[in-house]
Structures are given as C-alpha cells and as structure tokens.
C-alpha cells in the first residue's frame, strides 16, 4: 500500500474502504478548482494535471457512471478543461445540470439580470486586475490580481443586488464573490444528481475545498455519505483530508488501480 493510503484521516479511511469494498454502492461528486486543479491567477490560466482525465474516465467506468462534477463554473467550461471526457455535472452552484455524459446542459434558473452583469463588467474595466465572469444564471467577480479592491467590489455587488431583493445571494469565496440564484447551491446540486438512476441508492462521497462546498458536504453526510476536504486557502491542513489537488489525484488514481486489480482473476484488494 502506497503513502497515499497510509496515515490518513478517519473520514478518508472510511470512504476509501467503502469504495473498495463495494464500488457499485459508491458515488463520487467532485469540485474542480482547488480540488482537482490547482488555483491560478485567473480562471482561464488553470492547468489540468497529466493523468487526471484518464483517471476520471476509468473511475466512471468502474463505478458504472456514478462520477459527477459539482462546480461553480459553467459545465461547458469544465467540458473544455476535461475534453474529451464528459461526465454528469452541475454548474454555477446548482443553477445548471447535465443528467448524463451524453445529455444536454439544462439551465435550472432564470438568467441573471442584465443590469447586474453590465455593472460588474464596468467595474472590471475600471479596476485593473478585476475579472467579471458572467455565467448565465450567475456571475463571479475575481480579484486575486487586485486584492485591494475587495471592499469596492463588495459594496458594488450589494448595491446591485439590492434592486433584486431576495432573488439572488452573494457568496464570498477565495478572492472572488459569486452572485447565485437564491435557493440553489452545491447542496441542491448533489441532491438532484443523487436522485438520477446512475447515482440512486449509492453512498455519496463529496470532495471540495471551499465554503461553497459546505452545502454539498452537509447533503452528502445527511445521506450517510462522506465529506472530504482539500487543504488550501479555506481549509487548514489540520482540518483536511487531502493536502491539495495533487493528493486528490493520487488518491483517485490509487482507487482506480486497486479496483482494476480486483477485477482481474486471482487478485484481491
């Protein structure tokens, strides 16, 4: 057994045992940025590590399709990052969904009002380093390259959303603010995906790295599953199951290899 499987926290150990003992009774739900991919200065400058797409493809086959992406990004953005692989997915914190790898992307909520999008685009033009990322039903404003602008961005977003009382929520992340439709979250996303035939009745295992993943963690644990946290800018090493995205990939790869060995005659876990 490699270092990946040694000296691991109890929740990670239990979820590992659960998958290896009964892969057809497990379902994986994966965040992307900060979980599968290292964070980068801008959303477009992330890098997909070698081997990630192949590992996800193998796991999807071994779990009979019960591997899904739950992200704050648009699903179409994830498809570009993971091409040619497509998985069942939820994007924009539950505002859009794809119920199968070959299915269409469906918007669950209405589009974000144009006035909010326009104001955030103007803000990004006025402040160097600020990036406004419209996502159809939501919007993200990144300020990793302009941390001093946090207060100005927050005030502008609060004023913009005041005109649409109750329709949208503001979520603070790692050097970004996200505008999301009220009543939708990664928790509602996990619940919706868990009800699909490929996932129904399986033990959910959610892996994430940020405050936006907390709702999905709660739903997974409420269904008798597991919440696995990735250390980074939000979770400390002492509160996490993985030291970073590299450790997540190593774990996923070892799970896939052990499941592959178990399928060969005469080999056992």
C-alpha positions as CSV (number, residue, x, y, z in Angstrom):
1,X,0.0,0.0,0.0
2,X,1.4,3.4,-1.0
3,X,1.8,6.5,1.1
4,X,-1.4,7.8,-0.4
5,X,-3.3,5.2,1.6
6,X,-1.2,5.4,4.8
7,X,-1.6,7.7,7.8
8,X,-4.9,9.1,6.5
9,X,-7.7,10.7,8.5
10,X,-10.6,8.6,9.7
11,X,-13.1,10.0,7.2
12,X,-10.8,9.4,4.3
13,X,-10.0,5.9,5.5
14,X,-13.7,5.1,5.9
15,X,-14.6,6.4,2.4
16,X,-11.7,4.6,0.9
17,X,-12.9,1.3,2.5
18,X,-16.4,2.0,1.4
19,X,-15.5,2.4,-2.3
20,X,-13.1,-0.6,-2.4
21,X,-15.5,-2.9,-0.6
22,X,-18.5,-2.0,-2.8
23,X,-17.7,0.2,-5.8
24,X,-21.2,-0.3,-7.2
25,X,-22.6,1.2,-4.0
26,X,-20.5,4.4,-4.1
27,X,-20.8,7.7,-6.0
28,X,-18.2,10.3,-6.4
29,X,-19.0,14.1,-6.5
30,X,-16.1,16.3,-7.3
31,X,-15.5,20.0,-7.2
32,X,-12.9,21.3,-9.7
33,X,-10.9,24.4,-8.9
34,X,-8.8,23.9,-5.8
35,X,-9.9,20.2,-5.7
36,X,-8.9,18.6,-9.0
37,X,-7.0,21.6,-10.3
38,X,-4.6,24.0,-8.5
39,X,-5.9,27.5,-8.2
40,X,-4.5,30.0,-10.7
41,X,-4.3,33.8,-11.0
42,X,-7.3,33.8,-13.4
43,X,-10.0,31.2,-14.2
44,X,-8.6,30.7,-17.7
45,X,-5.0,30.1,-16.6
46,X,-5.6,26.9,-14.7
47,X,-3.7,23.8,-15.8
48,X,-5.1,20.2,-16.0
49,X,-2.6,17.8,-14.5
50,X,-1.3,14.9,-16.6
51,X,-3.4,11.8,-16.0
52,X,-6.4,13.4,-14.4
53,X,-8.8,12.9,-17.4
54,X,-7.7,9.2,-17.7
55,X,-8.2,8.6,-14.0
56,X,-11.7,10.1,-14.1
57,X,-12.6,8.1,-17.1
58,X,-11.5,4.8,-15.5
59,X,-13.4,5.6,-12.3
60,X,-16.5,6.5,-14.2
61,X,-16.4,3.1,-15.9
62,X,-15.6,1.2,-12.7
63,X,-18.5,3.0,-10.8
64,X,-20.9,2.4,-13.7
65,X,-21.2,6.1,-14.4
66,X,-21.6,7.3,-10.8
67,X,-19.0,10.1,-11.0
68,X,-20.1,13.7,-11.3
69,X,-18.7,17.2,-11.3
70,X,-20.2,19.8,-8.9
71,X,-18.7,23.2,-9.7
72,X,-19.2,26.9,-9.6
73,X,-18.1,27.1,-13.2
74,X,-20.2,26.6,-16.3
75,X,-20.5,23.0,-17.3
76,X,-19.3,23.9,-20.8
77,X,-16.1,25.3,-19.2
78,X,-15.5,22.0,-17.4
79,X,-16.0,20.1,-20.7
80,X,-13.2,22.2,-22.3
81,X,-10.9,21.5,-19.4
82,X,-11.5,17.8,-19.3
83,X,-12.0,17.1,-23.0
84,X,-12.8,14.7,-24.5
85,X,-14.3,13.4,-21.2
86,X,-17.8,14.4,-20.3
87,X,-19.5,13.5,-17.0
88,X,-22.8,14.1,-15.4
89,X,-22.4,17.5,-13.8
90,X,-23.9,20.5,-12.1
91,X,-22.6,24.0,-12.8
92,X,-23.0,27.5,-11.3
93,X,-23.7,26.2,-7.8
94,X,-26.8,24.2,-8.9
95,X,-28.1,26.6,-11.5
96,X,-27.5,24.2,-14.3
97,X,-27.3,20.5,-14.7
98,X,-26.4,17.7,-17.1
99,X,-28.0,14.4,-16.1
100,X,-25.8,12.1,-18.1
101,X,-22.5,12.4,-20.0
102,X,-24.3,12.4,-23.3
103,X,-27.2,14.7,-22.2
104,X,-27.8,18.3,-22.8
105,X,-26.9,21.1,-20.3
106,X,-30.1,22.4,-18.8
107,X,-30.5,25.7,-17.1
108,X,-32.4,25.3,-13.8
109,X,-33.0,29.0,-13.1
110,X,-33.5,32.3,-15.0
111,X,-30.7,34.4,-16.4
112,X,-29.0,36.9,-14.2
113,X,-30.5,40.4,-14.8
114,X,-28.6,42.3,-17.5
115,X,-28.1,45.4,-15.2
116,X,-26.1,43.4,-12.7
117,X,-23.9,41.9,-15.4
118,X,-23.3,45.2,-17.1
119,X,-22.4,46.9,-13.8
120,X,-19.9,44.2,-12.9
121,X,-18.3,44.3,-16.4
122,X,-17.9,48.1,-16.0
123,X,-16.3,47.6,-12.6
124,X,-13.8,45.1,-14.1
125,X,-12.9,47.6,-16.8
126,X,-12.4,50.4,-14.2
127,X,-10.2,48.4,-11.8
128,X,-7.1,46.7,-13.3
129,X,-6.9,43.0,-12.2
130,X,-10.6,42.6,-11.5
131,X,-12.3,40.0,-13.7
132,X,-16.1,39.7,-14.2
133,X,-17.2,36.2,-15.3
134,X,-20.9,36.0,-16.3
135,X,-22.3,32.5,-16.0
136,X,-25.8,32.8,-17.4
137,X,-27.7,32.2,-14.2
138,X,-24.9,33.6,-12.0
139,X,-21.8,35.7,-12.0
140,X,-18.3,35.6,-10.4
141,X,-16.1,38.6,-9.8
142,X,-12.5,37.6,-9.3
143,X,-10.0,39.9,-7.6
144,X,-7.0,37.7,-7.0
145,X,-4.9,40.1,-9.0
146,X,-6.4,43.2,-7.2
147,X,-6.9,42.2,-3.5
148,X,-7.1,45.8,-2.5
149,X,-10.4,46.1,-4.5
150,X,-12.4,43.7,-2.2
151,X,-14.3,46.4,-0.4
152,X,-15.2,48.3,-3.5
153,X,-16.4,45.1,-5.2
154,X,-18.5,44.0,-2.3
155,X,-20.2,47.4,-2.0
156,X,-21.0,47.5,-5.7
157,X,-22.4,44.0,-5.6
158,X,-24.5,44.7,-2.6
159,X,-26.0,47.8,-4.2
160,X,-26.7,46.0,-7.5
161,X,-28.5,43.1,-5.7
162,X,-30.5,45.4,-3.5
163,X,-32.6,46.2,-6.6
164,X,-33.5,42.4,-6.9
165,X,-34.4,41.7,-3.3
166,X,-34.4,38.0,-2.4
167,X,-33.8,36.7,-5.9
168,X,-30.0,36.3,-5.6
169,X,-27.4,35.5,-3.0
170,X,-23.9,36.7,-2.6
171,X,-21.2,34.0,-1.8
172,X,-17.7,35.0,-0.8
173,X,-15.0,32.6,-2.0
174,X,-11.3,32.6,-2.4
175,X,-10.5,36.1,-3.8
176,X,-13.9,36.2,-5.5
177,X,-17.5,37.0,-5.0
178,X,-20.3,34.9,-6.6
179,X,-23.8,36.0,-7.3
180,X,-26.1,33.0,-7.3
181,X,-29.8,32.4,-7.6
182,X,-31.5,32.1,-4.2
183,X,-32.4,28.6,-3.2
184,X,-29.6,26.9,-5.3
185,X,-26.3,25.6,-4.0
186,X,-23.9,22.7,-4.5
187,X,-26.1,21.0,-1.9
188,X,-29.2,21.2,-4.1
189,X,-26.9,20.1,-7.0
190,X,-25.8,17.0,-5.1
191,X,-29.3,16.1,-4.1
192,X,-30.5,16.4,-7.7
193,X,-27.7,14.3,-9.1
194,X,-28.1,11.7,-6.3
195,X,-31.7,11.1,-7.5
196,X,-30.6,10.1,-11.0
197,X,-30.6,6.4,-11.9
198,X,-26.8,6.1,-12.1
199,X,-26.4,7.5,-8.6
200,X,-29.6,6.5,-6.8
201,X,-29.1,4.4,-3.7
202,X,-25.3,4.8,-3.6
203,X,-23.2,6.3,-0.8
204,X,-22.2,9.8,-1.8
205,X,-18.6,11.0,-1.4
206,X,-18.2,14.7,-2.0
207,X,-14.7,16.2,-2.3
208,X,-14.3,20.0,-2.2
209,X,-12.0,22.8,-0.9
210,X,-14.1,25.9,-0.3
211,X,-17.1,27.4,1.6
212,X,-19.3,26.8,-1.4
213,X,-18.8,23.1,-1.0
214,X,-20.1,23.1,2.6
215,X,-23.8,22.7,1.4
216,X,-22.8,19.7,-0.6
217,X,-20.9,18.2,2.3
218,X,-24.0,18.6,4.5
219,X,-26.2,16.8,2.0
220,X,-23.7,14.0,1.4
221,X,-23.3,13.4,5.2
222,X,-27.1,13.6,5.6
223,X,-27.4,10.7,3.1
224,X,-25.0,8.6,5.1
225,X,-22.0,9.6,2.9
226,X,-18.7,11.3,3.3
227,X,-17.4,14.9,3.1
228,X,-13.7,15.1,2.2
229,X,-12.0,18.5,2.4
230,X,-8.9,19.7,0.5
231,X,-6.4,22.0,2.2
232,X,-5.7,25.3,0.6
233,X,-6.8,28.9,1.2
234,X,-10.0,27.9,3.1
235,X,-9.3,24.7,5.0
236,X,-6.1,24.3,7.0
237,X,-4.0,21.1,6.7
238,X,-5.2,20.0,10.2
239,X,-8.9,20.2,9.1
240,X,-8.4,18.5,5.7
241,X,-8.3,15.0,4.3
242,X,-6.1,16.0,1.4
243,X,-3.0,18.3,1.3
244,X,-4.0,19.7,-2.1
245,X,-5.2,18.7,-5.6
246,X,-2.2,16.5,-6.2
247,X,-3.1,14.4,-3.2
248,X,-6.7,14.1,-4.5
249,X,-5.4,12.9,-7.9
250,X,-3.1,10.4,-6.3
251,X,-5.9,9.0,-4.2
252,X,-8.3,8.8,-7.2
253,X,-5.6,7.1,-9.2
254,X,-4.9,4.5,-6.4
255,X,-8.6,3.8,-6.0
256,X,-8.8,3.2,-9.8
257,X,-5.8,0.9,-9.8
258,X,-7.0,-1.1,-6.9
259,X,-10.4,-1.5,-8.4
260,X,-8.8,-2.6,-11.6
261,X,-6.7,-5.2,-9.8
262,X,-9.8,-6.5,-8.1
263,X,-11.4,-7.2,-11.4
264,X,-8.6,-9.5,-12.5
265,X,-8.9,-13.2,-11.7
266,X,-6.9,-14.3,-8.7
267,X,-6.2,-10.8,-7.4
268,X,-7.7,-9.4,-4.3
269,X,-7.8,-6.0,-2.6
